[in-house]
């Protein structure tokens, strides 16, 4: 019985530590890392190889920054976030030359999950799969292209989180890995 109580105490401490890590700024870092891992796992499951790219992290962050600068302007009123992120002016200001570089981009609202339980874990997993979706086919959560690209089997992935027009988003970039 004493061993059970000790194990229960350790388990409770671990749960509390994870709960505390989910609060404040560190929660965003944990979510960003988890999304990156899920995106990499998805590529692996489909027979590909995925690498984390700090350069793509920085580029995604630059796209978020430039999109936020224009999001409130009249020219972008009513546009969804993916349209703003892939706008030619935003892409150019982020330092992307679409004649040389191409990416797959997906963006999703950064949902702050507050509850737990099996059903909420299911919803969280479903949200994560939508957020990291590299498919540019039909559907409500399709990714979009920057430049002309077809993803190969070896890709680089970058993730950034930030505000665009007052809302928090997760932006994921995929690029073919340079040989």
C-alpha positions as CSV (number, residue, x, y, z in Angstrom):
1,X,0.0,0.0,0.0
2,X,2.9,2.4,0.8
3,X,4.4,1.8,-2.6
4,X,1.0,2.5,-4.3
5,X,0.8,5.8,-2.4
6,X,4.3,6.8,-3.4
7,X,3.6,6.0,-7.0
8,X,0.3,7.9,-6.8
9,X,2.2,10.9,-5.3
10,X,4.8,10.8,-8.1
11,X,2.1,10.6,-10.7
12,X,0.2,13.5,-9.2
13,X,3.4,15.6,-9.1
14,X,4.0,14.8,-12.7
15,X,0.5,15.8,-13.7
16,X,0.8,19.1,-11.7
17,X,4.1,19.8,-13.3
18,X,2.6,19.3,-16.8
19,X,-0.4,21.4,-15.8
20,X,1.9,24.2,-14.6
21,X,3.9,24.0,-17.8
22,X,0.8,24.5,-19.8
23,X,0.1,27.9,-18.1
24,X,1.6,31.1,-19.4
25,X,4.2,31.5,-22.1
26,X,5.7,28.1,-21.8
27,X,2.5,26.5,-22.9
28,X,2.9,28.0,-26.4
29,X,6.5,26.6,-26.6
30,X,5.2,23.1,-25.6
31,X,2.4,23.3,-28.2
32,X,4.8,24.5,-30.9
33,X,7.1,21.6,-30.1
34,X,4.3,19.1,-30.1
35,X,2.9,20.4,-33.5
36,X,6.4,20.1,-35.0
37,X,6.7,16.5,-33.7
38,X,3.2,15.6,-35.0
39,X,4.1,17.1,-38.4
40,X,7.3,15.2,-38.6
41,X,5.6,12.0,-37.5
42,X,2.9,12.4,-40.2
43,X,5.6,12.6,-42.9
44,X,7.3,9.5,-41.4
45,X,4.1,7.5,-41.3
46,X,3.5,8.3,-45.0
47,X,6.9,7.1,-45.9
48,X,8.8,10.4,-46.0
49,X,11.5,12.0,-43.9
50,X,11.0,15.3,-42.1
51,X,13.6,17.6,-40.5
52,X,13.1,20.5,-38.2
53,X,14.4,23.7,-39.8
54,X,15.1,26.7,-37.6
55,X,15.4,28.7,-40.8
56,X,11.8,27.8,-41.6
57,X,10.8,28.6,-38.0
58,X,12.3,32.1,-38.5
59,X,10.7,32.5,-41.9
60,X,7.2,31.5,-40.6
61,X,7.7,34.0,-37.7
62,X,8.6,36.7,-40.3
63,X,5.5,35.9,-42.3
64,X,3.3,36.2,-39.2
65,X,5.0,39.5,-38.4
66,X,4.4,40.9,-41.9
67,X,0.9,39.6,-42.0
68,X,0.0,41.2,-38.7
69,X,1.3,44.6,-40.0
70,X,-1.3,44.5,-42.9
71,X,-4.2,42.6,-41.3
72,X,-6.1,45.7,-40.2
73,X,-5.7,47.5,-43.5
74,X,-8.8,48.1,-45.7
75,X,-7.2,46.1,-48.5
76,X,-7.3,43.0,-46.4
77,X,-10.7,43.4,-44.7
78,X,-12.6,40.1,-44.9
79,X,-9.6,38.1,-46.1
80,X,-8.8,34.9,-44.2
81,X,-5.4,34.5,-42.6
82,X,-4.0,32.1,-45.2
83,X,-4.9,34.7,-47.9
84,X,-3.1,37.4,-46.0
85,X,0.0,35.2,-45.3
86,X,0.3,34.3,-49.0
87,X,-0.3,37.8,-50.3
88,X,2.5,38.8,-52.7
89,X,3.4,41.9,-50.7
90,X,3.5,40.0,-47.4
91,X,5.6,37.2,-48.9
92,X,8.0,39.7,-50.5
93,X,8.4,41.7,-47.2
94,X,9.1,38.4,-45.4
95,X,12.0,37.9,-47.8
96,X,10.7,35.2,-50.0
97,X,11.5,35.2,-53.7
98,X,8.9,33.0,-55.3
99,X,10.9,32.6,-58.4
100,X,13.5,30.7,-56.4
101,X,11.8,29.5,-53.2
102,X,8.5,27.6,-52.7
103,X,6.7,26.4,-49.6
104,X,3.5,24.8,-48.4
105,X,1.9,26.8,-45.7
106,X,-0.9,26.0,-43.2
107,X,-2.3,28.2,-40.5
108,X,-4.8,27.6,-37.8
109,X,-6.1,29.6,-34.9
110,X,-4.0,28.8,-31.8
111,X,-6.7,27.2,-29.6
112,X,-6.0,27.3,-25.9
113,X,-7.5,24.0,-24.6
114,X,-8.6,24.4,-21.0
115,X,-10.3,21.1,-20.2
116,X,-9.1,17.6,-20.2
117,X,-10.5,14.1,-20.6
118,X,-10.7,11.6,-23.4
119,X,-13.0,13.6,-25.6
120,X,-11.0,16.8,-25.2
121,X,-7.8,14.9,-26.1
122,X,-9.6,13.6,-29.2
123,X,-10.6,17.2,-30.1
124,X,-7.0,18.4,-29.5
125,X,-5.6,15.7,-31.7
126,X,-8.1,16.4,-34.4
127,X,-7.2,20.1,-34.2
128,X,-3.5,19.3,-34.4
129,X,-4.0,17.1,-37.5
130,X,-5.8,20.0,-39.2
131,X,-3.2,22.5,-38.2
132,X,-0.3,20.5,-39.6
133,X,-2.1,19.3,-42.8
134,X,0.3,19.7,-45.7
135,X,-2.4,18.8,-48.3
136,X,-3.3,21.5,-50.8
137,X,-6.3,19.6,-52.2
138,X,-9.9,20.4,-51.6
139,X,-11.3,20.8,-48.1
140,X,-11.8,23.4,-45.5
141,X,-8.4,23.0,-43.9
142,X,-6.3,22.7,-47.0
143,X,-2.8,24.1,-47.0
144,X,-1.8,26.8,-49.5
145,X,1.3,27.1,-51.8
146,X,3.8,29.9,-51.8
147,X,5.4,29.6,-55.2
148,X,5.3,26.4,-57.3
149,X,5.9,23.3,-55.2
150,X,5.1,19.7,-54.9
151,X,6.3,18.2,-51.7
152,X,8.7,15.3,-52.1
153,X,9.6,12.6,-49.6
154,X,12.2,14.6,-47.7
155,X,11.0,17.8,-46.3
156,X,11.9,20.5,-43.8
157,X,9.3,21.9,-41.4
158,X,9.1,25.1,-39.5
159,X,6.5,26.4,-37.0
160,X,5.8,29.8,-35.6
161,X,3.0,31.2,-33.4
162,X,1.9,34.8,-33.3
163,X,-0.8,37.3,-33.6
164,X,-2.3,38.3,-36.9
165,X,-5.0,40.9,-36.7
166,X,-5.4,40.5,-32.9
167,X,-5.9,36.7,-33.0
168,X,-3.2,34.1,-32.2
169,X,-2.3,31.7,-35.0
170,X,0.0,28.7,-35.5
171,X,1.8,28.8,-38.9
172,X,3.5,25.8,-40.3
173,X,5.8,25.9,-43.3
174,X,7.0,22.9,-45.4
175,X,9.7,22.9,-48.0
176,X,11.5,20.3,-49.9
177,X,14.8,19.5,-48.2
178,X,17.8,20.8,-50.2
179,X,20.0,18.0,-51.4
